[in-house]
Amino acid sequence: MSERVDRAERRIKASRPKVYRALVDPESLVEWLPPEGMTGRFERFDPSGYRMILTYRDPGHGKSSRDTDVVETEFVEQVPDERVVQRIVFDAPDPAFAGTMTMSWLLSDADGDTLVVVEARDVPPGISPSDHEAGLASSLAGLAAHLTG
């Protein structure tokens, strides 16, 4: 059986240092990270990680509660201008949506732009691959809009 890896990538018209800052800066993260249809807020943010509450604009889709997803995120590795690796714990009463996922944000040069590749491993099985890939693509679109808008 092969390990599930959900993956998305996007070329962004910004330098790697600018993209990297957006991956670790709380004011930037709260703006671009929530996928379309959600808003985010931090309960905690410090150099070791953060706790974010994601709220659905259309109620009834939440995994932590009826309207929210709660994630506790630890920064496992930060290599400036190259990568950010996070361990994300999902707070959900249903075991299919609970668990710990590892998410890697990898940055590389792409003809004056930055190629951002995000890979997620150990995704809770209740999150379908298609829904997760759509969420990752939505977050990357938000990152691009945040940096170029």
C-alpha positions as CSV (number, residue, x, y, z in Angstrom):
1,M,0.0,0.0,0.0
2,S,1.4,3.4,-1.0
3,E,1.5,6.4,1.4
4,R,-1.1,9.0,0.5
5,V,0.5,12.4,-0.4
6,D,-1.8,15.2,-1.3
7,R,0.1,17.7,-3.5
8,A,-0.5,21.1,-5.1
9,E,1.8,23.6,-6.8
10,R,1.6,27.1,-8.1
11,R,4.0,29.5,-9.7
12,I,3.8,32.9,-8.0
13,K,5.1,36.2,-9.3
14,A,7.2,37.0,-6.2
15,S,10.7,36.4,-4.9
16,R,11.4,33.4,-2.7
17,P,12.2,35.7,0.3
18,K,8.8,37.4,-0.1
19,V,7.0,34.0,-0.4
20,Y,8.8,32.6,2.6
21,R,7.9,35.6,4.8
22,A,4.2,35.1,3.9
23,L,4.5,31.4,5.1
24,V,5.7,32.4,8.6
25,D,4.2,35.8,9.2
26,P,0.9,35.7,11.2
27,E,-0.7,38.8,9.5
28,S,0.0,37.2,6.1
29,L,-1.1,33.7,7.0
30,V,-4.5,34.6,8.4
31,E,-5.2,36.5,5.2
32,W,-4.2,33.9,2.6
33,L,-4.2,30.4,4.3
34,P,-8.0,29.8,4.8
35,P,-9.4,28.1,1.7
36,E,-12.2,29.7,-0.2
37,G,-15.4,29.7,1.8
38,M,-13.6,30.0,5.1
39,T,-12.2,32.7,7.4
40,G,-9.4,32.2,9.9
41,R,-8.3,33.6,13.2
42,F,-5.5,32.8,15.6
43,E,-6.0,31.8,19.2
44,R,-2.2,31.6,19.5
45,F,0.8,32.4,17.4
46,D,4.4,32.2,18.5
47,P,7.7,31.1,17.0
48,S,7.0,27.4,17.7
49,G,3.6,27.4,15.9
50,Y,0.0,28.4,16.2
51,R,-3.6,27.4,16.9
52,M,-6.0,28.6,14.2
53,I,-9.8,28.5,14.1
54,L,-11.1,28.2,10.6
55,T,-14.8,29.1,10.3
56,Y,-17.0,28.1,7.3
57,R,-19.1,30.9,5.8
58,D,-21.7,28.2,4.9
59,P,-22.4,26.6,8.3
60,G,-22.6,22.8,8.7
61,H,-19.3,21.7,7.2
62,G,-17.1,21.9,10.2
63,K,-15.1,19.0,11.5
64,S,-14.3,20.4,15.0
65,S,-17.7,21.8,15.5
66,R,-20.7,22.4,13.2
67,D,-19.1,25.5,11.7
68,T,-15.3,25.3,12.5
69,D,-12.1,23.4,11.9
70,V,-9.5,23.8,14.6
71,V,-5.8,23.1,13.9
72,E,-2.8,23.2,16.2
73,T,0.3,23.7,14.1
74,E,3.9,23.2,15.1
75,F,6.7,24.6,12.9
76,V,9.0,21.5,12.6
77,E,11.5,23.0,10.2
78,Q,12.1,26.5,8.7
79,V,14.8,27.0,6.1
80,P,14.6,30.7,5.0
81,D,13.6,31.1,1.4
82,E,13.5,27.3,0.8
83,R,11.0,25.4,3.0
84,V,8.6,25.4,5.9
85,V,7.6,22.0,7.4
86,Q,4.6,21.9,9.8
87,R,3.0,19.2,12.0
88,I,-0.7,19.9,12.1
89,V,-3.0,18.3,14.6
90,F,-6.7,18.3,13.7
91,D,-9.1,18.7,16.7
92,A,-12.2,16.7,15.7
93,P,-14.6,14.4,17.7
94,D,-14.9,12.1,14.7
95,P,-11.7,10.0,14.5
96,A,-11.9,10.0,10.7
97,F,-11.1,13.7,10.7
98,A,-8.7,13.8,13.7
99,G,-5.0,13.1,13.6
100,T,-1.6,14.6,12.8
101,M,-0.6,15.6,9.3
102,T,2.8,16.8,8.1
103,M,2.7,19.6,5.6
104,S,5.8,20.8,3.6
105,W,5.9,24.1,1.7
106,L,8.8,23.9,-0.8
107,L,10.1,27.0,-2.7
108,S,12.2,27.0,-5.8
109,D,13.2,29.5,-8.5
110,A,11.0,29.5,-11.7
111,D,12.3,32.0,-14.3
112,G,12.1,35.0,-12.0
113,D,9.1,33.7,-10.1
114,T,8.8,31.2,-7.3
115,L,7.4,27.7,-7.6
116,V,5.5,26.8,-4.5
117,V,4.9,23.1,-3.9
118,V,2.9,22.0,-0.9
119,E,2.8,18.3,0.1
120,A,0.6,16.8,2.8
121,R,1.3,13.4,4.4
122,D,-0.7,11.4,6.9
123,V,-3.9,13.3,6.0
124,P,-6.8,12.1,8.2
125,P,-8.8,9.6,6.1
126,G,-12.1,11.5,6.4
127,I,-10.7,14.3,4.3
128,S,-11.1,13.1,0.7
129,P,-8.1,13.6,-1.6
130,S,-10.2,15.7,-4.0
131,D,-11.5,18.0,-1.3
132,H,-8.0,18.4,0.2
133,E,-6.4,19.1,-3.1
134,A,-9.0,21.7,-3.9
135,G,-8.3,23.3,-0.4
136,L,-4.6,23.3,-1.1
137,A,-5.1,24.8,-4.5
138,S,-7.4,27.5,-3.0
139,S,-4.8,28.3,-0.3
140,L,-2.1,28.7,-3.0
141,A,-4.4,31.0,-5.0
142,G,-4.9,33.0,-1.9
143,L,-1.1,33.2,-1.4
144,A,-0.6,34.4,-5.0
145,A,-3.3,37.0,-4.6
146,H,-1.9,38.2,-1.3
147,L,1.6,38.6,-2.8
148,T,0.7,40.0,-6.2
149,G,-2.6,41.9,-5.4
